[in-house]
Amino acid sequence: MKQWNYLQASFPPDDLDEASGILWSLGTNGIEEDPLRSGKLRIKAYFDPLQDLQSLHREFKTQCRQAGIPLFGCTLRVQVERDWFKKWRQQLQPFTIGRRFQIVPFDRENKIQGRLLGEGDRIQICIEPSMAFGAGTHETTQLCLEALERYLTPGSTCLDVGTGSGILAIAAAKLGARKVVGCDIDPIAVEIAALNGVQNGCGATVRWVLGELEKVRRFKPGYLVANLTVELIEQEFWKFEQRLKPGALLIVSGLLNHQARRVERLRRRSSLSLKRRLKKGEWTCLIYVRS
Ligand SMILES: C[S@@+](CC[C@H](N)C(=O)[O-])C[C@H]1O[C@@H](n2cnc3c(N)ncnc32)[C@H](O)[C@@H]1O
């Protein structure tokens, strides 16, 4: 029987975005929200059992303290698998993103494929909702997809750093990129991305690499997309810049609106200029062009 490990914490609902940002940066696979009668919000953030949960627990509490998020209880728990994940997968219906994409969830194990919406000219991306981030339901992913549909030109090349489910790399391939690389430090994500690549007929167009950007050698893409956290984007910013050839675009997402200025501060000292800023709710995506 499988077991799930999760961190359970309660805090004021206004702090949800910031607390979720911290949990995603710590590698959570999914967050359940449960409003309490007291007016507080209780969340359960699920983690891979292989992760060092005690350190994650400590780190979450430290980062919440630094961000001024009051925690009313924060514990690590173990739950023996009920059917929640299966049910969640089966509930997902196809949905559209931007002007060009339709995400079609499918369930490989039970051979369930979401019903198509009948919007003939949309590009369909089949994604199996899984433990890898990138089902297409999160705003940060949607902003990247909107940036790609707006700017990526057929025949170009694209590098997706932190590929998760592979959704952005697959999107780039389906928009006509001739060579795409998706990399991720999480072996499970890379495995799932590769399976999603097969399901979407990506063939040899997309290569999946386990590891950070450095693991992808001798590849200077026309587009580099990274949906990470502000801390990771700051850390990797200069490596991203070096990777880009003149005229190439850098698309960074995973930034809460107020965090965008931190990346902008770095960018002003770089060879990049701001091409566009996309926003969705609390989230900002920055699109830069290398001079
Ligand atoms: C927020 S998810 C983005 C997934 C997908 N690209 C999307 O937009 O939905 C971030 C992913 O980055 C990966 N990641 C974290 N740090 C990384 C690093 N330094 N290099 C490469 N991947 C990293 C995580 O394992 C996770 O799968």
The ligand as a Gaussian input file, in Angstrom:
#p B3LYP/6-31G(d) Opt

LIG

0 1
 C        7.172000      24.898000     -10.823000
 S        7.772000      23.435000     -11.565000
 C        7.575000      23.862000     -13.291000
 C        7.091000      22.716000     -14.133000
 C        6.706000      23.086000     -15.557000
 N        7.835000      23.622000     -16.293000
 C        5.584000      24.095000     -15.586000
 O        5.814000      25.234000     -16.017000
 O        4.472000      23.758000     -15.183000
 C        9.522000      23.615000     -11.288000
 C       10.341000      22.385000     -11.642000
 O       11.703000      22.779000     -11.569000
 C       12.467000      21.709000     -11.056000
 N       13.706000      22.316000     -10.543000
 C       13.928000      22.897000      -9.344000
 N       15.183000      23.383000      -9.291000
 C       15.765000      23.118000     -10.482000
 C       17.060000      23.382000     -11.041000
 N       18.011000      24.029000     -10.361000
 N       17.319000      22.958000     -12.287000
 C       16.380000      22.289000     -12.993000
 N       15.142000      21.995000     -12.512000
 C       14.837000      22.419000     -11.283000
 C       11.554000      21.043000     -10.044000
 O       11.942000      19.704000      -9.837000
 C       10.186000      21.188000     -10.721000
 O        9.878000      20.048000     -11.494000

